[in-house]
């Protein structure tokens, strides 16, 4: 009987699943699907989605993506719904939006968020829209720039992905804001901080629900019901930018940001944050790390002498470096069960076992050209990856 239960558990863990929002269904960057040994060089389809860096959401056989489709003056942004199997457009919505191409190509950075029959998209200019998944009918829109009384978008635009939490959708402006997900009406807003470019994440502690968000000022813990600040930890970079999502491990919170700021592990006590350690071994530039077991894997945006940007493995408990590996520059990664799925900055896709002893890819292929800073998505046996110029590629990794 016990063996049967184990087999059922393993089968359930390997079952295909949607990837409905930033960092996946459990908000940890980890897929529980099994990824067969596939030929990554075999592309199922390609599509043009417009300039940008936002990742994709996959649900109900559809892929949702954002891209800037206009010129430098009078830019247009498009929210597109594509068939996951063919890449053909099912519906789309195009609207004015700023490019905000400061030191990069610009375009949207926030990933779509699917919640049942609704999907939410946030433009670079702060236009939050709620659509019907099936046909793109628009339920409501909210202009966050007007709500925050901003004369123009923040320095790097609106970049935090919407977070659905119960009947609320949580978004970032100069404050964190909770809106009714069915109407768009405001429920609460937090105190003002400098803008956050990373997505908030919810967690539970002693039967209460909290939200962790990394503002430009530092790490903020909010009461999820009221938006009241419960704890704050100063954390700033030389470029006035924090653009990653806090990683929750029980009552511990891991953060890592670029520009040689480094990383830290904190313990949340219910009314404060206690530092366990901080170091400069891992500085996530704009993409998150993943925690697998006792170790954390991510891209270090620091430069160690003449060594290029590297993938780093740290022991989570004390931040000790286990290994470093170069070859993918400023890439991104997610986990597929206990394997790392990596997209290098130059478009090389690789997968291999996550191990504290090192990383050796079992499959690797060049699937894109140009700058690739966006984390890939694996869902229902398919891998989706994009470049900054707006080419979206689907690799069919099913047997």
C-alpha positions in Angstrom: 0.0 0.0 0.0 2.8 2.4 0.9 4.5 1.7 -2.4 1.3 2.5 -4.3 1.0 5.8 -2.4 4.5 6.7 -3.3 3.9 5.9 -7.0 0.7 8.0 -7.0 2.6 10.9 -5.4 5.4 10.8 -7.9 2.9 10.6 -10.8 1.0 13.6 -9.4 4.3 15.6 -9.1 5.2 14.8 -12.7 1.8 15.9 -14.0 1.8 18.7 -16.6 0.8 22.0 -15.1 0.0 25.6 -16.2 2.4 28.4 -15.4 -0.2 31.2 -14.8 2.0 33.9 -13.4 5.5 35.2 -12.6 7.6 32.4 -11.0 4.8 29.8 -11.5 1.9 28.4 -9.6 3.7 28.3 -6.3 5.6 31.5 -6.8 9.0 29.8 -6.4 10.3 29.5 -10.0 10.0 25.6 -9.8 8.0 23.3 -12.0 7.0 19.9 -10.7 6.6 18.5 -14.2 9.0 16.0 -15.6 11.1 17.2 -18.5 12.0 14.4 -20.9 15.3 14.4 -22.7 14.4 16.5 -25.7 16.1 17.9 -28.7 16.2 21.6 -27.9 17.2 22.5 -31.5 13.8 21.5 -32.8 11.6 24.6 -32.6 7.9 24.1 -32.7 7.1 27.7 -33.6 8.2 31.3 -33.5 6.2 34.4 -33.0 6.8 38.2 -32.9 5.4 39.7 -29.8 7.2 43.1 -29.7 10.2 44.6 -27.8 10.3 43.9 -24.1 11.5 41.8 -21.2 8.4 40.5 -19.5 8.1 36.7 -19.1 5.1 34.6 -20.3 2.1 33.1 -18.6 0.7 29.8 -19.8 -2.9 28.6 -19.0 -5.7 26.7 -20.6 -3.7 26.0 -23.8 -2.8 29.6 -24.3 0.3 31.8 -23.9 0.0 35.4 -22.7 2.8 37.8 -23.5 3.5 41.6 -23.7 5.6 43.6 -26.1 6.2 47.1 -27.4 5.0 47.2 -31.0 5.4 50.9 -31.8 8.2 53.3 -32.7 10.3 55.4 -30.3 7.8 58.3 -30.6 4.2 57.5 -29.9 4.9 53.9 -28.7 2.3 51.2 -28.7 2.3 48.1 -26.5 0.4 44.9 -27.2 -1.0 42.3 -24.8 -1.3 39.1 -26.9 -3.0 35.8 -26.3 -1.5 33.0 -28.5 -2.3 29.3 -29.0 0.3 27.4 -26.9 0.6 24.6 -29.5 0.9 26.7 -32.7 1.8 30.3 -31.7 -1.1 31.6 -33.7 -2.8 34.8 -32.3 -6.2 34.2 -30.6 -6.7 37.8 -29.5 -4.8 40.9 -28.7 -5.1 44.4 -27.3 -2.9 47.4 -28.4 -2.7 50.6 -26.5 -0.3 53.6 -26.0 2.6 53.0 -23.6 6.1 54.5 -22.9 9.1 52.6 -24.1 11.4 53.6 -21.2 14.5 52.4 -22.9 17.0 53.7 -20.3 20.2 51.7 -20.8 18.3 48.8 -22.4 15.8 48.2 -25.3 12.8 49.1 -23.1 9.3 47.7 -23.4 7.2 45.9 -20.8 8.8 44.1 -17.9 5.8 42.9 -15.9 4.6 39.4 -16.7 0.9 38.6 -17.2 -1.1 36.9 -14.4 -3.9 34.5 -15.1 -6.6 33.9 -12.5 -9.3 31.5 -13.6 -11.3 33.1 -16.4 -9.4 36.5 -16.0 -5.9 37.6 -17.0 -4.2 40.8 -15.9 -1.6 42.8 -17.7 0.5 45.8 -16.6 2.1 48.1 -19.1 5.4 49.9 -18.8 3.4 53.1 -18.2 1.3 51.6 -15.4 -1.9 50.7 -17.2 -3.3 47.7 -15.4 -6.0 45.9 -17.4 -8.2 42.9 -16.6 -9.3 40.8 -19.6 -11.5 37.8 -20.2 -9.1 34.8 -21.0 -11.4 33.4 -23.7 -11.9 36.3 -26.0 -10.0 39.3 -24.6 -13.0 41.2 -23.5 -11.8 44.0 -21.2 -13.4 44.0 -17.7 -11.6 47.1 -16.4 -8.5 49.2 -16.5 -6.7 51.2 -13.8 -4.0 53.8 -14.5 -1.4 53.4 -11.7 0.6 56.4 -12.8 -2.5 58.6 -12.1 -3.3 56.8 -8.9 0.2 57.4 -7.6 0.1 61.0 -8.9 3.2 60.6 -11.0 4.0 63.0 -13.8 5.8 60.2 -15.7 6.7 56.5 -15.1 9.4 55.6 -12.6 13.0 55.6 -13.7 12.7 52.0 -15.0 8.9 52.0 -15.7 6.3 49.8 -14.0 8.0 46.4 -13.8 6.4 44.4 -11.0 4.0 41.7 -12.1 0.4 41.6 -10.7 -0.1 39.2 -7.7 -3.5 37.7 -7.2 -4.3 37.0 -3.6 -7.8 35.9 -2.8 -10.2 38.5 -4.0 -7.4 41.0 -4.5 -4.8 41.8 -7.1 -1.7 43.3 -5.6 0.3 45.8 -7.7 3.3 48.1 -7.2 3.4 51.9 -7.6 5.2 54.2 -5.2 3.1 52.3 -2.7 1.8 48.7 -2.8 -1.9 48.7 -3.7 -4.6 46.0 -3.3 -7.5 46.2 -5.8 -10.6 44.2 -6.1 -9.8 41.7 -8.8 -13.4 41.8 -10.2 -13.9 45.6 -10.3 -10.5 47.2 -10.1 -11.6 49.3 -7.1 -9.0 50.0 -4.4 -9.2 48.0 -1.2 -6.0 49.4 0.5 -2.7 51.0 -0.2 0.5 50.9 1.8 2.6 53.9 2.8 4.8 55.4 0.1 8.2 54.1 -0.6 10.5 54.6 -3.6 9.2 52.5 -6.5 9.6 48.7 -6.5 10.6 47.0 -9.7 10.4 43.4 -8.3 7.1 41.5 -7.9 5.6 41.1 -4.4 5.0 37.7 -2.9 2.6 36.5 -0.2 3.4 34.2 2.7 1.8 32.9 5.8 3.2 33.1 9.4 1.4 32.0 12.5 -2.0 32.0 10.8 -1.6 35.5 9.4 -1.0 36.4 5.8 1.8 38.8 4.8 3.3 40.3 1.7 7.0 40.7 1.1 8.1 43.2 -1.5 11.6 44.6 -2.2 11.3 48.3 -2.7 14.2 50.5 -3.9 14.5 51.6 -0.2 14.6 48.0 1.1 12.7 44.9 2.1 9.1 45.7 3.3 6.7 43.2 5.0 3.1 44.2 4.8 -0.1 42.9 6.5 -2.0 41.4 3.6 -5.4 42.5 4.9 -4.6 46.1 5.6 -1.4 47.1 3.8 0.2 48.2 7.0 4.0 48.0 7.2 4.9 45.3 9.7 8.7 45.2 9.2 11.3 47.0 7.2 15.0 46.3 6.4 17.0 48.9 4.6 18.5 47.5 1.3 19.7 49.9 -1.3 22.0 49.8 -4.4 24.2 52.3 -6.1 21.8 52.4 -9.1 18.7 53.1 -7.0 17.3 49.8 -8.2 16.0 46.6 -6.7 14.3 44.4 -9.2 13.9 40.9 -7.7 11.2 39.1 -5.8 11.9 38.0 -2.2 12.2 34.2 -1.8 10.2 32.7 1.1 11.5 29.6 2.8 9.3 29.0 5.9 9.7 32.0 8.1 13.0 33.0 6.3 13.3 35.4 3.5 16.2 35.5 1.0 16.9 38.6 -1.1 19.6 39.3 -3.7 20.1 42.3 -5.9 22.6 43.6 -8.4 25.3 46.3 -8.7 27.5 44.3 -6.2 24.9 44.8 -3.4 24.9 41.0 -2.8 22.4 38.8 -0.9 21.0 38.3 2.5 18.9 35.8 4.5 16.5 37.1 7.2 14.2 35.5 9.7 10.8 37.0 10.0 9.7 37.1 13.7 6.1 38.4 13.2 7.0 42.0 13.9 10.6 42.3 12.6 13.4 40.9 10.5 16.5 39.3 12.1 19.5 39.1 9.8 21.1 35.6 9.5 23.8 36.6 7.1 24.7 38.9 4.2 27.5 38.7 1.6 28.4 39.6 -1.9 28.7 36.1 -3.3 25.4 36.4 -5.3 24.0 39.5 -6.8 20.9 38.9 -8.9 20.8 41.6 -11.5 17.2 41.4 -12.6 16.3 37.7 -12.5 15.6 35.6 -9.5 17.4 32.6 -8.0 15.7 29.3 -7.1 16.0 27.3 -3.8 16.2 23.5 -4.2 16.7 21.6 -0.9 19.5 23.2 1.1 21.0 25.2 -1.8 20.2 28.2 -3.8 21.1 28.6 -7.5 21.2 31.9 -9.4 23.0 34.3 -11.7 25.6 36.6 -10.1 25.7 40.0 -11.7 28.9 40.9 -10.0 32.3 40.9 -11.8 35.1 39.1 -10.0 38.2 40.6 -11.5 38.1 39.6 -15.2 35.7 36.7 -14.7 32.4 37.2 -16.6 29.0 36.9 -14.9 28.4 33.5 -13.6 25.9 30.9 -12.3 26.5 30.5 -8.6 25.4 27.8 -6.1 25.3 28.9 -2.4 24.5 26.8 0.7 21.3 28.5 1.9 22.0 28.1 5.6 25.2 30.2 5.7 25.6 31.6 2.1 28.8 29.7 1.5 29.8 29.3 -2.2 29.7 25.8 -3.5 30.7 26.5 -7.1 30.7 29.1 -9.9 30.2 28.5 -13.6 30.6 30.9 -16.5 29.5 30.6 -20.1 25.9 32.0 -19.9 26.7 35.7 -19.2 23.8 37.6 -17.6 21.2 34.8 -18.2 18.2 33.5 -16.2 17.0 30.2 -14.8 14.1 28.3 -13.4 14.0 24.8 -12.0 12.2 21.7 -13.5 11.9 19.3 -10.5 15.6 19.0 -9.5 17.1 20.3 -12.7 18.1 23.8 -13.8 16.6 25.2 -17.0 18.9 28.0 -18.1 18.6 30.6 -20.9 21.9 32.3 -21.5 22.1 36.0 -22.4 23.0 35.1 -26.0 20.1 32.7 -26.4 21.6 29.3 -25.5 19.1 27.0 -23.8 20.5 24.4 -21.4 19.2 21.9 -18.8 21.1 19.8 -16.3 20.9 18.4 -12.7 21.0 20.9 -9.9 23.8 19.8 -7.6 26.0 21.4 -5.0 28.9 19.7 -6.7 28.6 21.7 -10.0 26.5 22.1 -13.2 26.9 20.0 -16.3 24.2 20.4 -19.0 22.7 17.2 -20.4 21.0 19.1 -23.3 22.0 22.4 -24.8 21.1 24.3 -28.0 21.2 27.8 -29.5 17.5 28.8 -29.8 17.6 32.6 -30.0 19.8 35.4 -31.1 20.2 38.9 -29.5 19.8 39.8 -25.9 18.0 37.3 -23.7 17.4 38.6 -20.2 13.9 37.1 -19.7 13.5 33.9 -17.7 12.1 30.9 -19.8 8.9 29.2 -18.9 8.3 25.4 -18.9 4.6 24.4 -19.0 2.7 21.3 -20.2 5.8 19.9 -21.9 6.7 23.0 -23.8 9.5 25.6 -23.2 8.8 29.2 -24.0 11.7 31.7 -24.4 12.0 35.2 -25.7 14.6 37.8 -26.6 14.5 41.6 -26.1 13.7 42.2 -29.7 10.4 40.3 -29.3 11.0 36.9 -30.9 9.1 34.2 -28.8 10.2 30.6 -29.4 8.4 27.5 -28.4 10.4 24.2 -28.0 8.3 21.1 -27.8 10.0 19.0 -25.1 7.4 16.3 -24.9 8.3 12.7 -25.8 
